[in-house]
Amino acid sequence: MKVVANIASKTSEEEPEAVGEVVPAAAVKVSAIKRLQSKTLFGHGNEVMIQHQEDIYVLRLTKQNKLILTK
């Protein structure tokens, strides 16, 4: 079970009675996922480096317009 402090949009048919009520995590629709256009990331190139914690990853755009992520 997960405590949800602010429920903006949900998939459950039941409405929580109060803010902070315990509801199953599956009942809450997550809408905070960021969406980026690949053009924004790549610009005029075909590779970007992404640092995650101490590791560096390379996201590459192929000639077939596919994305490949390598460490």
Residue frames as a rotation matrix with the C-alpha (Angstrom) as fourth column:
MET 1
0.575 0.818 0.000 0.00
0.818 -0.575 0.000 0.00
0.000 0.000 -1.000 0.00
LYS 2
-0.569 -0.744 0.352 1.15
0.758 -0.640 -0.127 3.53
0.319 0.194 0.928 -0.74
VAL 3
0.061 0.553 -0.831 0.13
0.694 -0.622 -0.363 6.78
-0.718 -0.554 -0.422 0.92
VAL 4
-0.297 -0.065 0.953 -0.95
0.867 -0.437 0.241 9.28
0.401 0.897 0.186 -1.67
ALA 5
-0.589 -0.013 -0.808 -0.86
0.561 -0.726 -0.398 12.92
-0.581 -0.688 0.435 -0.56
ASN 6
-0.284 0.474 -0.834 -2.36
-0.572 -0.781 -0.250 14.52
-0.770 0.406 0.493 -3.67
ILE 7
-0.421 0.222 0.880 -4.56
0.571 0.818 0.066 12.56
-0.705 0.530 -0.471 -6.03
ALA 8
-0.568 0.147 -0.810 -4.98
-0.522 -0.825 0.217 14.49
-0.636 0.546 0.545 -9.29
SER 9
0.151 0.609 -0.779 -6.12
-0.945 0.321 0.068 11.71
0.292 0.725 0.623 -11.59
LYS 10
-0.512 -0.257 0.820 -6.85
-0.617 0.774 -0.143 8.14
-0.597 -0.579 -0.555 -10.64
THR 11
-0.697 0.245 -0.674 -8.03
-0.488 0.527 0.696 4.95
0.526 0.814 -0.248 -12.26
SER 12
-0.896 0.375 -0.237 -10.01
0.438 0.670 -0.599 3.60
-0.066 -0.641 -0.765 -9.31
GLU 13
-0.247 0.894 0.373 -13.78
0.429 -0.244 0.870 4.04
0.869 0.375 -0.323 -9.30
GLU 14
0.550 0.434 -0.714 -13.81
0.819 -0.115 0.562 4.87
0.161 -0.894 -0.419 -5.59
GLU 15
0.353 -0.389 0.851 -12.91
-0.071 -0.918 -0.390 8.38
0.933 0.077 -0.351 -4.48
PRO 16
-0.507 -0.536 -0.675 -10.63
0.693 0.211 -0.689 8.65
0.512 -0.817 0.264 -1.43
GLU 17
0.537 0.803 -0.259 -12.41
0.786 -0.364 0.499 10.36
0.306 -0.472 -0.827 1.42
ALA 18
0.914 -0.258 -0.313 -9.48
-0.037 -0.820 0.571 12.51
-0.404 -0.510 -0.759 2.54
VAL 19
0.567 -0.811 -0.143 -6.07
-0.495 -0.197 -0.846 13.66
0.658 0.551 -0.513 1.38
GLY 20
-0.364 -0.798 0.480 -3.46
-0.910 0.195 -0.365 11.29
0.198 -0.570 -0.797 2.75
GLU 21
0.567 0.620 0.543 -5.78
-0.684 0.721 -0.109 8.26
-0.459 -0.309 0.833 2.73
VAL 22
-0.533 -0.748 0.395 -4.02
-0.418 0.639 0.646 4.98
-0.735 0.179 -0.654 2.02
VAL 23
0.677 0.682 -0.275 -4.89
-0.579 0.264 -0.772 3.72
-0.454 0.682 0.574 -1.47
PRO 24
0.473 -0.522 0.709 -3.33
0.536 0.810 0.238 0.94
-0.699 0.268 0.663 -3.56
ALA 25
-0.365 -0.716 -0.595 -0.53
-0.128 -0.595 0.794 2.27
-0.922 0.366 0.126 -5.77
ALA 26
-0.811 0.077 0.580 -2.19
0.554 0.419 0.719 0.64
-0.188 0.905 -0.383 -8.80
ALA 27
0.199 0.980 -0.029 -5.27
0.942 -0.199 -0.269 2.85
-0.270 0.026 -0.963 -8.25
VAL 28
0.456 -0.106 -0.884 -3.35
0.033 -0.990 0.136 6.05
-0.890 -0.091 -0.448 -8.95
LYS 29
0.751 -0.189 0.632 -2.54
0.656 0.107 -0.747 7.10
0.073 0.976 0.204 -12.52
VAL 30
0.014 -0.835 -0.550 0.95
0.563 -0.448 0.695 8.58
-0.826 -0.319 0.464 -12.77
SER 31
0.791 0.319 0.522 0.97
0.612 -0.413 -0.675 11.64
0.000 0.853 -0.522 -15.00
ALA 32
0.761 -0.551 -0.342 4.34
-0.304 -0.769 0.562 13.12
-0.573 -0.324 -0.753 -14.06
ILE 33
0.221 -0.689 0.690 6.29
0.723 0.591 0.358 11.34
-0.654 0.420 0.629 -16.82
LYS 34
0.049 -0.299 -0.953 8.34
-0.381 -0.888 0.258 13.82
-0.923 0.350 -0.158 -18.84
ARG 35
0.594 0.112 0.796 8.12
0.655 0.507 -0.561 13.61
-0.466 0.855 0.228 -22.62
LEU 36
0.005 -0.682 -0.731 11.00
-0.293 -0.700 0.651 14.92
-0.956 0.211 -0.204 -24.73
GLN 37
0.956 0.188 -0.227 11.33
-0.257 0.155 -0.954 15.07
-0.144 0.970 0.196 -28.48
SER 38
0.530 -0.804 0.268 14.41
0.729 0.594 0.341 13.22
-0.433 0.015 0.901 -29.75
LYS 39
0.379 -0.372 0.847 15.30
0.609 -0.589 -0.532 16.31
0.696 0.718 0.003 -31.85
THR 40
0.831 -0.033 0.555 15.60
-0.379 -0.764 0.522 18.24
0.406 -0.644 -0.648 -28.60
LEU 41
0.781 -0.549 0.299 18.08
-0.003 0.475 0.880 15.71
-0.625 -0.688 0.369 -27.24
PHE 42
0.270 -0.698 0.664 20.12
0.830 0.518 0.206 15.13
-0.487 0.496 0.719 -30.38
GLY 43
0.237 -0.157 -0.959 19.97
-0.284 -0.955 0.087 18.52
-0.929 0.251 -0.271 -32.11
HIS 44
0.591 -0.096 -0.801 21.97
-0.806 -0.044 -0.590 18.09
0.021 0.994 -0.103 -35.33
GLY 45
-0.519 -0.854 0.042 23.97
-0.854 0.516 -0.067 15.13
0.035 -0.070 -0.997 -33.98
ASN 46
0.244 0.599 -0.763 23.24
-0.487 0.756 0.438 11.46
0.839 0.264 0.476 -33.50
GLU 47
-0.077 -0.288 -0.955 24.66
0.680 0.685 -0.261 10.78
0.730 -0.669 0.143 -30.00
VAL 48
0.357 0.097 0.929 24.13
-0.563 -0.772 0.297 12.16
0.745 -0.629 -0.221 -26.51
MET 49
-0.609 -0.560 -0.562 25.88
0.216 0.565 -0.796 11.24
0.764 -0.606 -0.223 -23.28
ILE 50
0.482 0.800 0.357 23.70
-0.326 -0.214 0.921 10.69
0.813 -0.560 0.157 -20.21
GLN 51
-0.716 -0.696 0.049 25.17
-0.272 0.214 -0.938 10.63
0.642 -0.685 -0.343 -16.72
HIS 52
0.561 0.825 -0.073 23.29
-0.301 0.285 0.910 8.46
0.771 -0.489 0.408 -14.24
GLN 53
0.953 -0.301 -0.026 24.89
0.080 0.169 0.982 8.53
-0.291 -0.939 0.185 -10.79
GLU 54
0.168 -0.974 -0.152 28.54
-0.366 -0.205 0.908 7.68
-0.915 -0.097 -0.391 -11.50
ASP 55
-0.246 -0.221 0.944 27.94
0.615 0.717 0.329 5.97
-0.749 0.661 -0.041 -14.85
ILE 56
-0.376 0.085 -0.923 27.96
-0.637 -0.747 0.191 7.48
-0.673 0.660 0.335 -18.35
TYR 57
0.002 0.465 0.886 25.62
0.537 0.747 -0.393 6.10
-0.844 0.476 -0.248 -21.01
VAL 58
-0.859 -0.214 -0.465 25.52
-0.278 -0.568 0.775 6.90
-0.430 0.795 0.428 -24.72
LEU 59
0.183 0.937 0.298 22.17
0.252 0.248 -0.935 7.22
-0.950 0.247 -0.191 -26.48
ARG 60
-0.803 -0.568 -0.182 22.66
-0.104 -0.167 0.980 6.81
-0.587 0.806 0.076 -30.21
LEU 61
0.405 0.876 -0.261 20.30
-0.424 -0.073 -0.903 7.44
-0.810 0.476 0.342 -33.13
THR 62
-0.333 -0.553 0.764 20.93
0.351 0.679 0.645 4.91
-0.875 0.483 -0.032 -35.91
LYS 63
-0.928 -0.046 -0.369 20.59
-0.321 -0.400 0.858 5.34
-0.187 0.915 0.357 -39.68
GLN 64
-0.651 0.738 -0.178 17.40
0.466 0.574 0.674 3.24
0.599 0.356 -0.717 -39.43
ASN 65
-0.281 0.493 0.823 16.02
-0.487 -0.813 0.321 5.89
0.827 -0.311 0.468 -37.00
LYS 66
0.600 0.366 -0.711 16.23
0.383 0.649 0.657 3.54
0.702 -0.667 0.249 -33.98
LEU 67
0.472 -0.422 0.774 17.59
-0.770 -0.625 0.129 4.37
0.429 -0.657 -0.620 -30.52
ILE 68
0.428 -0.440 -0.790 20.40
0.438 0.865 -0.245 2.39
0.791 -0.241 0.562 -28.88
LEU 69
0.709 -0.203 0.675 21.45
-0.643 -0.579 0.501 2.99
0.289 -0.790 -0.541 -25.26
THR 70
0.468 -0.632 -0.617 24.88
0.420 0.774 -0.474 1.64
0.778 -0.037 0.628 -24.25
LYS 71
0.965 -0.210 -0.157 27.00
0.088 -0.306 0.948 1.90
-0.247 -0.929 -0.276 -21.14
